[in-house]
């Protein structure tokens, strides 16, 4: 079964850290660029970060720059998002997405994500308390 599954979410105090993981199965992981998006209650889903197939290219939304780090381990078919200095406004469901092209994911940062493109997971909840 082709799927990506997120994990690692939870409840953390403001200023704390979390590391999200996204494990892929049923696909050749290093053929795919990967990304993280999030959706807060009552808000549109928005891009957080993206990474190319080899990990050499990365892209961050302004909200993530300097606090979040995206990485991947192709040997483990796993994508990560290290989130530091968390703020209450980071509270959201976090989704990972796999796509053949890095541009497909980064284009969604500007145009808005759509499940019509890429393989999406079910999400992991991150809650940051003040």
Secondary structure as a PSIPRED ss2 file (coil, helix, strand):
# PSIPRED VFORMAT (PSIPRED V4.0)

   1 X C   1.000  0.000  0.000
   2 X C   1.000  0.000  0.000
   3 X E   0.000  0.000  1.000
   4 X E   0.000  0.000  1.000
   5 X E   0.000  0.000  1.000
   6 X E   0.000  0.000  1.000
   7 X E   0.000  0.000  1.000
   8 X C   1.000  0.000  0.000
   9 X C   1.000  0.000  0.000
  10 X E   0.000  0.000  1.000
  11 X E   0.000  0.000  1.000
  12 X E   0.000  0.000  1.000
  13 X E   0.000  0.000  1.000
  14 X C   1.000  0.000  0.000
  15 X C   1.000  0.000  0.000
  16 X C   1.000  0.000  0.000
  17 X C   1.000  0.000  0.000
  18 X E   0.000  0.000  1.000
  19 X E   0.000  0.000  1.000
  20 X E   0.000  0.000  1.000
  21 X E   0.000  0.000  1.000
  22 X E   0.000  0.000  1.000
  23 X E   0.000  0.000  1.000
  24 X E   0.000  0.000  1.000
  25 X E   0.000  0.000  1.000
  26 X C   1.000  0.000  0.000
  27 X C   1.000  0.000  0.000
  28 X C   1.000  0.000  0.000
  29 X H   0.000  1.000  0.000
  30 X H   0.000  1.000  0.000
  31 X H   0.000  1.000  0.000
  32 X C   1.000  0.000  0.000
  33 X E   0.000  0.000  1.000
  34 X E   0.000  0.000  1.000
  35 X E   0.000  0.000  1.000
  36 X E   0.000  0.000  1.000
  37 X E   0.000  0.000  1.000
  38 X E   0.000  0.000  1.000
  39 X E   0.000  0.000  1.000
  40 X C   1.000  0.000  0.000
  41 X C   1.000  0.000  0.000
  42 X C   1.000  0.000  0.000
  43 X C   1.000  0.000  0.000
  44 X C   1.000  0.000  0.000
  45 X C   1.000  0.000  0.000
  46 X E   0.000  0.000  1.000
  47 X E   0.000  0.000  1.000
  48 X E   0.000  0.000  1.000
  49 X E   0.000  0.000  1.000
  50 X E   0.000  0.000  1.000
  51 X E   0.000  0.000  1.000
  52 X C   1.000  0.000  0.000
  53 X C   1.000  0.000  0.000
  54 X C   1.000  0.000  0.000
  55 X C   1.000  0.000  0.000
  56 X C   1.000  0.000  0.000
  57 X C   1.000  0.000  0.000
  58 X E   0.000  0.000  1.000
  59 X E   0.000  0.000  1.000
  60 X E   0.000  0.000  1.000
  61 X C   1.000  0.000  0.000
  62 X C   1.000  0.000  0.000
  63 X C   1.000  0.000  0.000
  64 X C   1.000  0.000  0.000
  65 X C   1.000  0.000  0.000
  66 X C   1.000  0.000  0.000
  67 X C   1.000  0.000  0.000
  68 X E   0.000  0.000  1.000
  69 X E   0.000  0.000  1.000
  70 X E   0.000  0.000  1.000
  71 X E   0.000  0.000  1.000
  72 X E   0.000  0.000  1.000
  73 X E   0.000  0.000  1.000
  74 X H   0.000  1.000  0.000
  75 X H   0.000  1.000  0.000
  76 X H   0.000  1.000  0.000
  77 X C   1.000  0.000  0.000
  78 X E   0.000  0.000  1.000
  79 X E   0.000  0.000  1.000
  80 X E   0.000  0.000  1.000
  81 X E   0.000  0.000  1.000
  82 X E   0.000  0.000  1.000
  83 X E   0.000  0.000  1.000
  84 X C   1.000  0.000  0.000
  85 X C   1.000  0.000  0.000
  86 X C   1.000  0.000  0.000
  87 X C   1.000  0.000  0.000
  88 X H   0.000  1.000  0.000
  89 X H   0.000  1.000  0.000
  90 X H   0.000  1.000  0.000
  91 X C   1.000  0.000  0.000
  92 X E   0.000  0.000  1.000
  93 X E   0.000  0.000  1.000
  94 X E   0.000  0.000  1.000
  95 X E   0.000  0.000  1.000
  96 X E   0.000  0.000  1.000
  97 X E   0.000  0.000  1.000
  98 X E   0.000  0.000  1.000
  99 X E   0.000  0.000  1.000
 100 X C   1.000  0.000  0.000
 101 X C   1.000  0.000  0.000
 102 X H   0.000  1.000  0.000
 103 X H   0.000  1.000  0.000
 104 X H   0.000  1.000  0.000
 105 X H   0.000  1.000  0.000
 106 X H   0.000  1.000  0.000
 107 X H   0.000  1.000  0.000
 108 X H   0.000  1.000  0.000
 109 X H   0.000  1.000  0.000
 110 X H   0.000  1.000  0.000
 111 X H   0.000  1.000  0.000
 112 X C   1.000  0.000  0.000
 113 X C   1.000  0.000  0.000
 114 X C   1.000  0.000  0.000
 115 X C   1.000  0.000  0.000
 116 X C   1.000  0.000  0.000
 117 X C   1.000  0.000  0.000
 118 X C   1.000  0.000  0.000
 119 X E   0.000  0.000  1.000
 120 X E   0.000  0.000  1.000
 121 X C   1.000  0.000  0.000
 122 X C   1.000  0.000  0.000
 123 X C   1.000  0.000  0.000
 124 X E   0.000  0.000  1.000
 125 X E   0.000  0.000  1.000
 126 X E   0.000  0.000  1.000
 127 X E   0.000  0.000  1.000
 128 X E   0.000  0.000  1.000
 129 X E   0.000  0.000  1.000
 130 X C   1.000  0.000  0.000
